[in-house]
């Protein structure tokens, strides 16, 4: 098992574009025809940064994987290229340092921040900021790709010559998919590290919560909806929509399920505070809750081969047996491991 597109980024982009709603596809095509360039903000604390963090989105998973290592580096060495300002994220890491943000075009900002011996910490070269940053590097191995979520066959291919900072050896092999031009370093997951160190939670209600993933492209939407419906009706589970399930089709589906007697949780209450068992097809939330001590399982009717491999790779337990074990943690905090690797590279080039 491996990626559907292990090398061909253009093929992956065509696939990814086809998964988007029609309106988003039309908007993207118009922007491309008009030559609309990506804008961003470059935030730094020094005049000569040696590390550029290409932060594509300000989500919890990317913040943890890419910004947490900044706290273990010299702030004067770091610049962050992001779609919107990140001062609120960086200031607590180095409160005595004056961080400053400068808006502009992504390509120009990346060119200003990346020098001959710079290092780029990214989630890949498939999106605008990672692509702009990689173009400025002469040495491909100094383009570091850090894993920020669970990997399915539809993950984007790795950049040629990149150094992959993976959650596990198994994930490194999966994402590399037989390629010999990619170097891998296993660092672990900062997301799961922090979940494992948070207070354990006792279950207060045995009724499970099914985590929705209707937005996902990995499984057919109709099959995902049918499997979730059968599970909720059979077990009395509450359906919790994914934050991306705000489109018209998803809202209609939620309303239909409610008419059929399924409870839909539209609240913004943190999942852990519900204190209920968790089930999903392939959500990272299963591992997060298992790390917090909450019983968690996976379920999908007649799972395809790739999904069974996915469950095995992450030791996710199918519904009906013992719950998913808490994920094993490395000895060294992942953010520190990433920062140590960057520091080593900086030392080698100084």
Secondary structure, DSSP 8 states (H G I E B T S, - for coil): ---SSSS-HHHHHHHHHHHS-HHHHHHHHHHHHHT---EEEEEESSSS-SEEEEE----HHHIIIIIGGGGGS-GGGEEEEESS--HHHHHTTSTTS--EEEEEEHHHHHHHH--TT-EEEES-SSSHHHHHHHTT-SSGGGEEEE--S---TTS----TT-EEEESSHHHHHHHHTT-SS-EEEE---HHHHHHHHS-----SEEEEEEE--TT-SSS-HHHHHHHHHHHHHHH--EEE--TTTTSHHHHHHHHHHHHTT--B------HHHH-EEEEESS-HHHHHHHHTT--EEE--TT--HHHHHHHHHTT--BTTSS--------SS-HHHHHHHHHHHHHHHH-
